[in-house]
Amino acid sequence: MASGGSKSVAFILLALNLALYFIVLVIASWAINHGIHRSRETASVLSIPARIFPIYFPMGNMATGFFIIFSLIAGVVGFTTSFTGLLNIFEWNAPNLHAAAISSLTTWALTLLAMGFACKEIQLGWTDSNLRTLEVFTIIVSATQMLCTGVIHAGVSESVLQSGGRV
């Protein structure tokens, strides 16, 4: 009986994360594309160390490059993990729940890394409105991913207890 509640909560959180990671992926992809298109004219006036990096981000501050790159990585991994997690939740057996649990934990770690750069960018100040949107979505998705990871791990515990300790 209790597994039905965990299953529905995990399904809702994974569907929410799928949408949130898609938004993060779209905004981070736009920022990379914008940086690539504008880097030739803006980076030509910079000194040598800054000109070596192939993508110069004309918006934001010194943490913007790291934040956008790690947000893109977290978005791709999170979108894929949420999609495969939905497929694993439909099965709701121990092997599929273990796979969903470890991939959810990995995604949460990458999202926390991107959130750390978002917090650093907020601390340094002066960001574009698109970057502020990406920062907000990254912070929100890190919280929902934490909840999703907890619910999936609770489902793993329930599944192991129901099977009598056999995995």
C-alpha positions as MATLAB code, in Angstrom:
seq = 'MASGGSKSVAFILLALNLALYFIVLVIASWAINHGIHRSRETASVLSIPARIFPIYFPMGNMATGFFIIFSLIAGVVGFTTSFTGLLNIFEWNAPNLHAAAISSLTTWALTLLAMGFACKEIQLGWTDSNLRTLEVFTIIVSATQMLCTGVIHAGVSESVLQSGGRV';
ca = [
       0.000    0.000    0.000;
       2.754    2.437    0.905;
       4.586    1.764   -2.349;
       1.655    3.209   -4.313;
       2.146    6.565   -2.606;
       5.890    6.589   -3.191;
       5.378    5.543   -6.781;
       2.942    8.365   -7.514;
       5.084   10.996   -5.758;
       8.185    9.783   -7.630;
       6.271    9.893  -10.919;
       5.086   13.468  -10.294;
       8.558   14.656   -9.252;
      10.226   12.977  -12.236;
       7.706   14.542  -14.627;
       8.306   17.951  -13.008;
      12.075   17.479  -13.225;
      11.765   16.471  -16.868;
      10.122   19.818  -17.640;
      12.512   21.835  -15.440;
      15.640   20.208  -16.872;
      14.314   20.854  -20.384;
      13.970   24.556  -19.556;
      17.503   24.618  -18.081;
      18.781   22.848  -21.193;
      17.126   25.323  -23.554;
      18.343   28.441  -21.709;
      21.898   27.101  -21.289;
      22.010   26.115  -24.976;
      20.867   29.588  -25.956;
      23.558   31.145  -23.760;
      26.281   28.967  -25.311;
      25.038   29.831  -28.804;
      24.919   33.533  -27.923;
      28.437   33.336  -26.506;
      29.772   31.632  -29.636;
      28.187   34.176  -31.974;
      29.353   37.198  -29.987;
      32.796   35.937  -28.974;
      34.649   37.001  -32.121;
      33.857   40.700  -31.848;
      33.966   40.983  -28.063;
      37.007   38.863  -27.325;
      39.175   40.557  -29.955;
      39.822   43.501  -27.622;
      40.753   41.329  -24.630;
      44.254   40.502  -23.468;
      45.888   37.167  -24.332;
      44.738   34.915  -21.431;
      41.071   35.761  -21.950;
      41.337   35.474  -25.742;
      42.596   31.873  -25.600;
      39.288   30.467  -24.314;
      37.203   29.806  -27.453;
      33.882   30.959  -25.980;
      33.742   34.349  -24.328;
      30.447   35.212  -22.667;
      29.668   38.897  -23.231;
      26.949   38.869  -20.576;
      27.390   38.198  -16.893;
      30.592   38.074  -14.870;
      33.646   35.852  -14.448;
      31.606   32.877  -13.166;
      29.251   32.893  -16.154;
      31.291   30.553  -18.355;
      31.568   27.843  -15.724;
      27.940   28.256  -14.701;
      26.607   27.922  -18.237;
      28.785   24.936  -19.127;
      27.871   23.022  -15.950;
      24.201   23.981  -16.300;
      24.229   22.538  -19.800;
      25.844   19.310  -18.570;
      23.401   19.062  -15.654;
      20.497   19.778  -18.012;
      21.436   17.018  -20.439;
      22.112   14.460  -17.710;
      19.032   15.506  -15.726;
      16.685   15.355  -18.711;
      17.981   11.909  -19.666;
      17.863   10.658  -16.084;
      14.325   11.933  -15.570;
      13.152   10.243  -18.742;
      14.776    6.908  -17.934;
      13.676    7.290  -14.313;
      10.059    7.492  -15.482;
      10.543    4.228  -17.357;
      12.140    2.645  -14.279;
       9.339    3.859  -11.996;
       6.724    2.209  -14.235;
       8.365   -1.155  -13.528;
       8.752   -0.527   -9.747;
      10.942   -3.528   -8.965;
      14.241   -3.661   -7.111;
      16.695   -3.661  -10.071;
      14.941   -0.781  -11.839;
      14.620    1.205   -8.615;
      18.321    0.734   -7.870;
      19.183    2.023  -11.360;
      16.855    5.010  -10.880;
      18.332    5.698   -7.432;
      21.962    5.839   -8.530;
      21.229    7.886  -11.650;
      19.116   10.281   -9.583;
      21.947   10.693   -7.081;
      24.464   11.367   -9.869;
      22.164   13.942  -11.427;
      21.658   15.635   -8.086;
      25.440   15.911   -7.613;
      25.868   17.550  -11.040;
      22.935   19.872  -10.377;
      24.433   20.900   -7.031;
      27.683   21.726   -8.815;
      25.808   23.949  -11.278;
      23.861   25.480   -8.376;
      27.145   26.299   -6.637;
      28.289   28.253   -9.687;
      24.867   29.938   -9.813;
      25.310   31.064   -6.208;
      28.807   32.332   -7.022;
      27.452   34.260   -9.983;
      24.741   35.776   -7.790;
      27.397   36.769   -5.248;
      29.553   38.462   -7.898;
      26.521   40.327   -9.234;
      25.532   41.956  -12.523;
      23.894   39.315  -14.639;
      21.575   39.424  -17.607;
      17.865   38.621  -17.130;
      18.269   35.344  -19.061;
      21.088   34.325  -16.749;
      18.983   35.200  -13.703;
      16.253   32.953  -15.089;
      18.786   30.145  -15.538;
      20.054   30.709  -11.982;
      16.520   30.495  -10.557;
      15.657   27.350  -12.501;
      18.944   25.718  -11.481;
      18.260   26.398   -7.804;
      14.660   25.162   -8.076;
      15.620   22.002   -9.957;
      18.312   21.185   -7.382;
      15.633   21.208   -4.663;
      13.164   19.097   -6.652;
      15.938   16.675   -7.613;
      16.817   16.281   -3.929;
      13.190   15.431   -3.141;
      13.022   13.026   -6.066;
      16.222   11.296   -4.980;
      14.822   10.876   -1.467;
      11.533    9.437   -2.698;
      13.269    6.985   -5.028;
      15.590    5.861   -2.225;
      12.543    5.375    0.021;
      11.002    3.253   -2.738;
      14.163    1.165   -2.891;
      13.947    0.557    0.863;
      10.282   -0.436    0.600;
      11.011   -2.740   -2.315;
      13.818   -4.492   -0.440;
      11.651   -4.882    2.679;
       8.749   -6.297    0.673;
      10.964   -8.838   -1.046;
      12.244  -10.076    2.303;
      15.752   -8.669    1.949;
      16.343  -10.265   -1.462;
      17.388   -7.890   -4.237;
];
